[in-house]
């Protein structure tokens, strides 16, 4: 009789551990999915615009959340050589940042990881319910190579990372697909940083 109880306890413990492991895997999967809010490239009125609402800390006022956002913007972007401008609007709890970043693209079929400079603008507005992140005015320019023009050529997001733009064949299609992936990764990272503030 004691042997039977031991077997039943072992089975119950095994099921409990399996259930907890399964729940933990599901929770971790959901947490990872929350960080990747941008998985496609939305086009609004012919322009690429990424938008995401973020729920803020309900224990803080909109002004407190805005102050936290201001501090993050100042610490992240002040002194950056690729910063074009920062605009704070205290009356509306609104921030606009125009900046750039150097994207290292995923390796292409030849194993080369190209570099592109991406310029972008994002707005964050804070209300009592949360904040709205809007990323827009995205352009790209490739790294200067020998023999290139002194004036670099710029490409818009609409020309390069939309579904329609990526659906071209050859090396151009591969470059655009890699640029799209690197852009989505960057904007998901930006979203994660802002989301963690609240």
Order of alpha helices (4+ residues) and beta strands (2+ residues): alpha-beta-beta-beta-alpha-beta-beta-beta-beta-beta-alpha-alpha-alpha
